[in-house]
Amino acid sequence: MMQWAKIGAAVAALAIAAAAQAEPPRLVRQGSATQISVQGKPMLLIAGELGNSSASSAAYMAPHWKRLKAMHLNTVLAPVSWELIEPEEGRFDFSSVDALIRDARANDLKLVILWFGAWKNSMSTYVPAWVKRDQGRFPRARLPNGQGVEILSAMAPATLEADQRAFAALMAHIKAVDDRQNTVLMAQLENEIGMLPVARDYGALADAAFKAPVPAQLTTYLQQHRDALVPQMKRLWEEQGSRTSGTWSEVFGPGHAAEEIFTAWHYARFADALARAGKAVYPMPLYVNVALNRPGRLPGEYPSGGPLPHLIDIWKAGAPAIDFLAPDIYFPNFVDIVNIYKRPDNPLFVPEANNADHPQVPGNAFYAIGKLDAIGFGPFSIESIDEKPGALGEAYDLLEQLSPHILAAQGVGRMSAFRPKSLYDETLVHEPVTETIGNYRFTVAFADIQKPVATPDTGNAAGIIIQTGPEDYLIAGQGITVTFAPVGAGPSLAGIDSAWEGHFDAHGTWIAGRSLNGDQTHQGRHIQLPTGDFQIQKVRLYRYQ
């Protein structure tokens, strides 16, 4: 009987394991952080986004896959366009999707699918020809003079229904071919939704809706979240008397602001319906990305109505089925922007961040992941540098080595990251930054503290500090100098017990290099990671009087 009991327990364990493997990836909480769980284990997405056309050709991509893996990526963000998978209405061709999944698996890489459906960068250029040519069923958004633009109207029920059917078919196919392997981790709905060159659609359906009352779902959200609204949204609503009913102009005032909120609401409702259709088939995490607006531009002068910083509340109210809103960041003020999108109701993921060869991309990756617990980070056009990955390849090597420690520390107060802050006008703020991690207060300078003068490389400095024990820390990056002081009761001075350079091997075992307790630490005064040399140091501190 005992033998049969053991066999039964083993079978049950295998069944549980198989069930866990068959579930789609999902978002889980750890402390204040949100992580993506893949087959029951958290994963940090060390990613890159392909150029818009690259994934449409398996032959074009063939030489890139191995080089992307060699750059230490574990995830590739790849477009899948509506026109390729449904060239004729109701006839689906998933050969391009199958090629992506096949080649990603062959190179031990994961995928995030970018659904280029009704809209891509505002426009509707990736929809099938049968959609483009049938303007009766699939009307275009219109300008005030009645002229159409190459943007499908979000007001048209037939457009939503067709997009839903195609996206649900894609999710069903992914489930059928990938539910056990989990090669595909997430999907992005559309790409950089936004109305141009005016703030809203002026078609007949849109005009009628703009004159109608603001939906109660939105006004109720504003009331329930009043104290937490984005300041610009709160001010705009309160200036009109915090109305809970009325037309869009009555609730949000006359002019472009109300028109853009109207646009955002209908884009959000479209995306929410699309998400619900996809999740009903295969409930993997779904997000919407955003093209950010330049300061001083009016609605219509930028892609309007997407999940922009001043419209986050509209999207949260209108698209609860979306798991998070993700910023595409091409502006210098990266630090300011990511802090807007890191919210209790919005985990951070950065799907696009400058082109992959931009010198500040490694520092941005460290900051988003180490400071703000980002699910992942992916610079654009990653395949364009895969032959000469340079600093990004070195930074990604460190993130790959540190991933287990990063994942263990996210959300529990044992990690932070540091980089100089650039303003929108590219002014560099490079003063030292101080932060407490565990029982020590660290001050990170972005220059040699013996010669604290900014150089052309100062803006590219990057560092991450992870506590692994009471007095044990991993300090990684380049271009930083770190000093430390005790906090709390006990001796008031801090010293370096030991400092070792080294690396983690493929099994996660620490391989020590040189002991750095001499000149490299200025005789125990600081930890320094030289400019241009991404490295990891394993440091143990101690207190003395």
Legacy VTK file of the C-alpha trace (Angstrom):
# vtk DataFile Version 3.0
C-alpha trace
ASCII
DATASET POLYDATA
POINTS 545 float
0.000 0.000 0.000
2.838 2.350 0.842
4.349 1.870 -2.640
1.026 2.660 -4.343
0.612 5.730 -2.143
4.030 6.948 -3.234
3.181 6.357 -6.894
-0.140 8.151 -6.458
1.572 11.140 -4.831
4.128 11.259 -7.640
1.406 11.187 -10.292
-0.482 13.932 -8.484
2.685 16.047 -8.313
3.280 15.562 -12.032
-0.314 16.542 -12.760
0.042 19.707 -10.697
3.306 20.537 -12.464
1.730 19.932 -15.876
-1.221 22.145 -14.980
1.141 24.913 -13.884
3.036 24.661 -17.160
-0.188 24.824 -19.157
-1.370 28.110 -17.681
-0.527 31.350 -19.480
1.994 33.767 -17.999
0.454 35.979 -15.337
1.225 38.992 -13.205
1.955 38.393 -9.523
2.703 40.679 -6.586
5.827 40.651 -4.452
5.690 43.326 -1.807
5.140 46.605 -3.648
6.340 45.166 -6.973
4.522 43.391 -9.785
6.377 40.639 -11.627
5.512 38.381 -14.522
5.349 34.712 -13.577
6.193 32.187 -16.297
5.451 28.551 -15.511
5.331 29.402 -11.844
8.592 31.364 -11.688
9.177 35.127 -11.822
11.034 36.431 -14.867
12.804 39.705 -15.547
12.344 40.750 -19.173
15.753 41.776 -20.527
14.308 42.744 -23.843
14.546 44.573 -27.124
11.932 45.626 -29.659
12.334 44.812 -33.327
11.909 47.391 -36.046
8.365 47.631 -37.317
8.900 45.562 -40.468
11.572 43.103 -39.336
9.337 40.361 -37.973
7.310 40.155 -41.191
10.148 38.214 -42.838
11.598 35.055 -41.308
14.445 35.220 -43.806
15.313 38.766 -42.766
15.306 37.769 -39.107
17.259 34.528 -39.560
20.762 35.946 -38.924
19.622 38.091 -35.998
18.222 35.563 -33.528
21.539 34.130 -32.350
23.075 37.574 -32.080
20.171 38.790 -29.960
20.677 35.851 -27.619
24.416 36.575 -27.531
23.550 40.135 -26.434
22.020 38.547 -23.305
18.414 39.282 -24.242
15.849 36.834 -22.967
12.817 38.457 -24.645
12.096 39.991 -28.047
9.171 42.332 -28.707
7.908 41.492 -32.182
5.069 42.997 -34.253
2.297 40.814 -35.628
0.161 42.717 -38.131
-3.497 42.191 -38.893
-2.913 42.332 -42.655
-0.564 39.320 -42.510
-2.721 37.028 -40.404
-6.087 37.784 -42.053
-5.368 38.686 -45.686
-8.950 37.798 -46.614
-11.850 38.249 -44.239
-12.340 35.078 -42.220
-9.253 33.317 -43.673
-6.372 33.276 -41.239
-2.721 32.639 -42.028
-0.548 32.226 -38.935
2.626 31.233 -40.745
4.391 34.479 -39.746
3.428 33.919 -36.098
4.560 30.294 -36.201
7.915 31.349 -37.643
8.410 33.852 -34.818
7.597 31.296 -32.156
9.743 28.613 -33.809
12.803 30.805 -34.153
12.452 32.323 -30.681
12.269 28.853 -29.143
15.255 27.669 -31.151
17.301 30.432 -29.554
15.856 30.131 -26.034
14.130 33.494 -26.287
10.670 34.616 -25.206
8.312 36.886 -27.155
6.045 39.812 -26.462
3.595 40.155 -29.347
2.841 43.678 -30.572
-0.609 43.581 -32.158
-0.616 45.995 -35.080
-4.382 45.939 -35.506
-6.647 48.914 -36.140
-3.911 51.438 -35.315
-0.159 51.646 -35.470
1.436 55.000 -34.568
-2.003 56.619 -34.902
-2.473 55.481 -38.496
-4.316 52.447 -39.854
-1.696 51.229 -42.303
-1.328 47.639 -41.036
-4.996 46.690 -41.459
-5.909 44.273 -44.285
-6.769 45.624 -47.715
-10.362 44.450 -47.315
-10.654 46.807 -44.344
-8.861 49.718 -46.002
-11.046 49.582 -49.114
-14.456 49.220 -47.429
-15.057 52.674 -45.991
-18.759 51.967 -45.656
-18.238 49.261 -43.044
-14.980 50.636 -41.682
-15.265 54.436 -41.776
-12.290 56.722 -41.363
-12.001 59.409 -38.742
-12.835 62.780 -40.261
-11.570 66.334 -40.018
-13.917 69.259 -39.288
-14.269 69.875 -43.057
-15.441 66.297 -43.596
-12.218 65.025 -45.171
-11.157 61.542 -44.104
-7.752 60.668 -42.675
-5.939 57.340 -42.776
-7.120 56.546 -39.252
-10.023 54.183 -38.633
-12.794 55.684 -36.532
-12.964 54.236 -33.030
-16.720 54.868 -33.126
-17.505 52.215 -35.764
-18.918 48.954 -34.320
-17.829 46.959 -37.381
-14.200 47.999 -36.898
-14.206 46.866 -33.280
-15.917 43.588 -34.143
-13.440 42.796 -36.919
-10.425 43.697 -34.786
-11.802 41.605 -31.909
-12.293 38.568 -34.136
-8.765 38.804 -35.508
-7.121 39.353 -32.122
-9.139 36.565 -30.502
-8.115 34.253 -33.356
-4.474 35.171 -32.717
-4.845 34.444 -28.993
-6.537 31.123 -29.771
-3.670 30.163 -32.073
-1.055 31.102 -29.473
-2.894 29.016 -26.912
-3.053 26.069 -29.285
0.661 26.089 -30.136
2.232 27.625 -27.037
0.170 27.074 -23.892
2.715 24.612 -22.458
5.940 26.269 -23.597
4.937 29.885 -22.798
7.185 31.304 -25.485
4.749 34.229 -25.796
4.598 36.117 -22.507
2.374 39.120 -23.158
0.694 41.072 -25.913
0.528 44.781 -26.651
-2.800 46.024 -27.988
-2.383 48.250 -31.044
0.622 50.571 -31.117
0.812 54.185 -29.952
-2.894 54.953 -30.368
-3.593 58.628 -31.016
-5.665 61.016 -33.124
-4.041 63.357 -35.673
-4.051 66.152 -36.824
-7.009 67.259 -34.670
-8.043 66.334 -31.139
-11.072 64.244 -32.074
-12.905 62.493 -34.871
-15.561 64.711 -36.581
-17.486 61.902 -38.279
-21.246 61.627 -37.808
-21.022 58.966 -35.076
-18.371 60.938 -33.203
-20.291 64.222 -33.446
-23.390 62.594 -31.991
-21.421 60.997 -29.168
-19.620 64.247 -28.335
-22.966 65.991 -27.826
-24.259 63.150 -25.653
-23.767 62.899 -21.866
-20.440 61.781 -20.473
-20.843 58.104 -19.476
-21.570 57.527 -15.798
-18.706 55.011 -15.696
-16.266 57.871 -16.179
-17.835 60.429 -13.840
-18.191 57.778 -11.125
-14.494 56.948 -11.454
-13.575 60.618 -11.118
-15.646 60.908 -7.950
-14.265 57.719 -6.399
-10.632 58.586 -7.203
-10.823 62.340 -6.709
-7.904 62.616 -4.296
-5.637 60.454 -6.461
-6.377 61.968 -9.894
-3.504 63.221 -12.037
-3.185 66.922 -11.082
-3.971 68.211 -14.578
-7.116 66.085 -14.822
-8.245 66.992 -11.307
-7.788 70.705 -11.975
-9.614 70.575 -15.302
-12.590 68.732 -13.843
-12.815 70.905 -10.732
-12.635 74.113 -12.775
-15.926 73.054 -14.349
-17.482 72.494 -10.936
-16.680 68.784 -10.588
-19.817 67.990 -12.520
-21.111 64.427 -12.415
-23.321 64.759 -15.470
-23.476 66.726 -18.683
-21.969 66.727 -22.143
-18.235 66.487 -22.687
-17.927 70.256 -23.016
-20.018 70.820 -19.905
-18.057 68.400 -17.730
-14.560 69.182 -19.031
-14.981 72.670 -20.504
-14.980 73.994 -24.049
-12.045 73.493 -26.384
-9.376 70.960 -27.161
-9.003 69.506 -23.662
-12.554 68.130 -23.577
-12.180 66.875 -27.154
-9.025 64.957 -26.282
-10.632 63.431 -23.187
-13.524 62.321 -25.396
-11.046 60.731 -27.804
-9.150 59.030 -24.978
-12.364 57.587 -23.568
-13.393 55.986 -26.852
-9.916 54.654 -27.587
-9.842 53.198 -24.059
-13.243 51.563 -24.468
-12.134 50.074 -27.811
-8.946 48.700 -26.246
-10.870 47.348 -23.263
-13.285 45.465 -25.528
-10.340 44.117 -27.525
-8.630 42.958 -24.331
-11.757 41.220 -23.104
-12.116 39.352 -26.389
-8.494 38.194 -26.232
-8.533 37.218 -22.557
-11.730 35.230 -23.014
-9.659 32.934 -25.237
-6.241 33.069 -23.554
-5.827 35.295 -20.468
-2.211 36.404 -20.774
-1.158 39.906 -19.622
-2.125 42.706 -22.032
-0.946 46.303 -22.125
-1.250 49.480 -24.203
1.756 51.644 -25.062
1.836 55.398 -25.538
3.570 57.935 -27.765
4.406 60.824 -25.448
3.665 64.467 -26.230
6.205 67.270 -26.317
5.702 70.127 -23.855
3.752 73.072 -25.225
1.974 71.138 -27.973
-1.823 71.338 -28.248
-4.054 68.268 -28.676
-3.950 67.297 -32.329
-0.356 68.476 -32.660
0.698 65.166 -31.123
-1.013 61.725 -31.201
-3.922 62.680 -28.962
-6.082 60.501 -26.768
-3.599 57.729 -25.997
-2.670 56.869 -22.389
-0.604 60.040 -22.014
0.403 61.249 -18.535
-2.498 63.710 -18.288
-4.973 61.085 -19.535
-4.011 58.095 -17.380
-7.196 58.453 -15.304
-9.386 58.321 -18.409
-7.711 55.092 -19.496
-7.898 53.561 -16.029
-11.616 54.317 -15.958
-12.309 53.206 -19.510
-10.080 50.151 -19.874
-10.036 48.106 -16.657
-9.264 44.923 -18.632
-5.860 46.363 -19.606
-3.192 45.209 -17.154
-0.983 48.279 -17.439
-0.097 51.317 -19.532
3.465 51.418 -20.865
5.444 54.496 -21.950
7.573 54.600 -25.108
10.328 57.024 -24.107
12.440 58.896 -26.643
12.847 62.109 -24.632
15.867 62.946 -22.432
13.802 63.245 -19.229
13.513 59.476 -18.841
13.593 59.566 -15.031
10.671 61.980 -14.786
8.558 59.997 -17.255
9.015 56.523 -15.760
8.133 57.849 -12.317
4.763 58.986 -13.732
3.940 55.489 -14.999
5.095 53.668 -11.867
1.886 53.767 -9.806
0.174 51.426 -7.314
-2.371 50.661 -10.047
0.177 50.514 -12.870
3.295 48.326 -12.801
6.133 49.685 -14.923
7.160 48.151 -18.241
9.178 50.093 -20.814
8.644 48.500 -24.252
10.481 51.218 -26.212
13.210 53.518 -24.957
15.289 55.304 -27.573
17.046 53.360 -30.269
19.191 50.541 -28.958
22.492 52.307 -29.692
21.667 55.422 -27.627
24.402 55.846 -24.976
21.963 56.419 -22.093
19.891 53.284 -22.726
21.937 51.057 -20.332
21.492 53.548 -17.502
17.786 53.820 -18.233
17.459 50.032 -18.053
19.238 49.896 -14.689
17.095 52.704 -13.275
13.739 51.323 -14.426
14.478 47.801 -13.194
16.462 48.529 -10.044
14.771 51.678 -8.783
11.181 51.234 -9.971
10.843 47.431 -10.070
10.076 47.370 -13.796
8.816 44.110 -15.256
11.237 44.664 -18.100
12.897 47.070 -20.489
13.252 47.075 -24.268
15.011 49.621 -26.491
13.765 50.002 -30.053
15.332 48.558 -33.212
17.331 46.063 -31.200
18.395 44.065 -34.266
20.110 47.144 -35.705
23.002 46.790 -33.231
23.187 43.044 -32.709
26.541 42.781 -34.511
28.100 45.543 -32.370
26.052 45.658 -29.161
28.626 47.723 -27.261
27.557 49.131 -23.908
24.043 47.710 -24.091
25.377 44.178 -24.487
27.654 44.687 -21.471
24.818 46.116 -19.379
22.479 43.302 -20.386
25.194 40.778 -19.449
25.151 42.211 -15.915
21.348 42.229 -15.730
21.268 38.598 -16.860
23.769 37.622 -14.152
21.917 39.617 -11.499
18.380 38.563 -12.471
17.829 36.091 -9.587
18.975 38.687 -7.066
16.959 41.479 -8.698
13.796 39.372 -8.698
14.309 38.408 -5.058
14.805 42.063 -4.052
12.026 43.748 -6.053
9.273 45.230 -3.934
10.842 44.447 -0.546
13.155 47.430 -0.013
16.483 45.669 -0.626
17.495 47.312 -3.889
17.840 50.615 -5.667
19.428 51.986 -8.817
21.109 55.227 -9.694
21.740 57.350 -12.771
22.175 61.076 -13.461
18.923 62.801 -14.299
18.468 64.632 -17.600
15.838 67.303 -18.017
13.759 67.691 -21.161
16.180 70.350 -22.446
19.040 67.846 -21.886
20.388 69.676 -18.848
22.231 67.064 -16.793
21.567 66.873 -13.042
24.518 64.863 -11.761
24.757 65.698 -8.056
25.329 62.662 -5.794
22.248 60.713 -4.728
21.768 59.256 -1.248
19.552 56.306 -0.347
19.242 53.873 2.557
19.274 50.152 1.750
19.203 47.860 4.758
21.288 49.210 7.614
23.515 51.437 5.510
23.065 54.765 3.790
24.732 54.862 0.374
25.819 57.990 -1.461
26.360 57.463 -5.166
28.419 59.998 -7.107
28.460 60.003 -10.900
32.113 60.942 -11.141
35.378 60.210 -9.375
34.840 61.825 -5.971
38.493 62.893 -6.056
37.738 64.895 -9.232
33.971 65.605 -9.128
33.745 67.270 -12.533
31.218 66.170 -15.157
32.620 64.752 -18.384
30.877 63.773 -21.647
30.484 60.266 -20.149
28.828 61.367 -16.897
25.325 61.163 -18.332
25.878 57.502 -19.206
26.730 56.403 -15.658
24.597 53.638 -14.200
24.532 51.704 -10.965
22.446 49.203 -9.043
22.852 48.134 -5.401
21.237 44.930 -4.107
21.291 43.807 -0.500
21.876 40.053 -0.228
22.561 39.754 3.505
22.667 41.905 6.659
25.943 43.510 5.565
26.333 42.008 2.096
25.682 43.907 -1.134
26.109 43.504 -4.862
27.136 46.782 -6.498
27.066 46.789 -10.298
27.307 49.233 -13.179
29.853 51.717 -14.456
30.882 55.317 -13.900
29.905 55.550 -10.205
31.629 55.991 -6.865
29.817 54.719 -3.762
30.364 55.748 -0.147
28.410 54.502 2.857
27.460 55.203 6.462
25.616 53.135 9.078
22.042 53.911 10.069
20.346 52.974 13.320
21.916 51.936 16.599
25.507 50.777 16.784
28.965 52.034 15.850
28.823 55.209 13.774
31.406 54.449 11.094
31.279 52.044 8.166
34.156 50.239 6.537
34.726 47.657 3.854
35.179 44.160 5.243
35.782 42.821 1.735
35.283 43.832 -1.878
35.645 41.353 -4.696
35.198 41.847 -8.397
33.766 38.868 -10.208
30.811 37.425 -12.061
28.033 34.847 -11.784
28.339 31.830 -14.058
25.465 30.264 -16.011
24.409 28.334 -12.896
24.314 31.425 -10.689
27.535 30.580 -8.842
29.741 33.520 -7.894
33.180 33.355 -9.507
35.492 35.712 -7.659
38.158 37.747 -9.402
40.481 40.202 -7.705
40.221 41.295 -4.096
39.912 45.087 -4.191
40.695 46.060 -0.601
43.567 48.352 -1.551
44.062 51.059 -4.149
40.836 50.194 -5.998
38.795 51.138 -2.900
41.034 54.090 -1.965
42.190 52.102 1.054
38.680 51.238 2.187
37.036 54.620 1.605
34.667 53.806 -1.274
33.594 51.407 -3.984
34.358 52.633 -7.486
33.086 51.222 -10.781
35.158 52.869 -13.507
33.614 54.610 -16.474
33.350 52.405 -19.534
33.742 49.136 -17.628
30.472 47.465 -16.622
31.255 45.202 -13.673
29.904 43.579 -10.518
31.527 43.888 -7.108
30.532 41.758 -4.137
30.917 43.869 -1.021
30.660 43.165 2.707
30.525 46.188 5.008
31.147 46.425 8.745
30.802 49.016 11.506
33.443 50.444 13.768
33.850 53.277 16.231
LINES 1 546
545 0 1 2 3 4 5 6 7 8 9 10 11 12 13 14 15 16 17 18 19 20 21 22 23 24 25 26 27 28 29 30 31 32 33 34 35 36 37 38 39 40 41 42 43 44 45 46 47 48 49 50 51 52 53 54 55 56 57 58 59 60 61 62 63 64 65 66 67 68 69 70 71 72 73 74 75 76 77 78 79 80 81 82 83 84 85 86 87 88 89 90 91 92 93 94 95 96 97 98 99 100 101 102 103 104 105 106 107 108 109 110 111 112 113 114 115 116 117 118 119 120 121 122 123 124 125 126 127 128 129 130 131 132 133 134 135 136 137 138 139 140 141 142 143 144 145 146 147 148 149 150 151 152 153 154 155 156 157 158 159 160 161 162 163 164 165 166 167 168 169 170 171 172 173 174 175 176 177 178 179 180 181 182 183 184 185 186 187 188 189 190 191 192 193 194 195 196 197 198 199 200 201 202 203 204 205 206 207 208 209 210 211 212 213 214 215 216 217 218 219 220 221 222 223 224 225 226 227 228 229 230 231 232 233 234 235 236 237 238 239 240 241 242 243 244 245 246 247 248 249 250 251 252 253 254 255 256 257 258 259 260 261 262 263 264 265 266 267 268 269 270 271 272 273 274 275 276 277 278 279 280 281 282 283 284 285 286 287 288 289 290 291 292 293 294 295 296 297 298 299 300 301 302 303 304 305 306 307 308 309 310 311 312 313 314 315 316 317 318 319 320 321 322 323 324 325 326 327 328 329 330 331 332 333 334 335 336 337 338 339 340 341 342 343 344 345 346 347 348 349 350 351 352 353 354 355 356 357 358 359 360 361 362 363 364 365 366 367 368 369 370 371 372 373 374 375 376 377 378 379 380 381 382 383 384 385 386 387 388 389 390 391 392 393 394 395 396 397 398 399 400 401 402 403 404 405 406 407 408 409 410 411 412 413 414 415 416 417 418 419 420 421 422 423 424 425 426 427 428 429 430 431 432 433 434 435 436 437 438 439 440 441 442 443 444 445 446 447 448 449 450 451 452 453 454 455 456 457 458 459 460 461 462 463 464 465 466 467 468 469 470 471 472 473 474 475 476 477 478 479 480 481 482 483 484 485 486 487 488 489 490 491 492 493 494 495 496 497 498 499 500 501 502 503 504 505 506 507 508 509 510 511 512 513 514 515 516 517 518 519 520 521 522 523 524 525 526 527 528 529 530 531 532 533 534 535 536 537 538 539 540 541 542 543 544
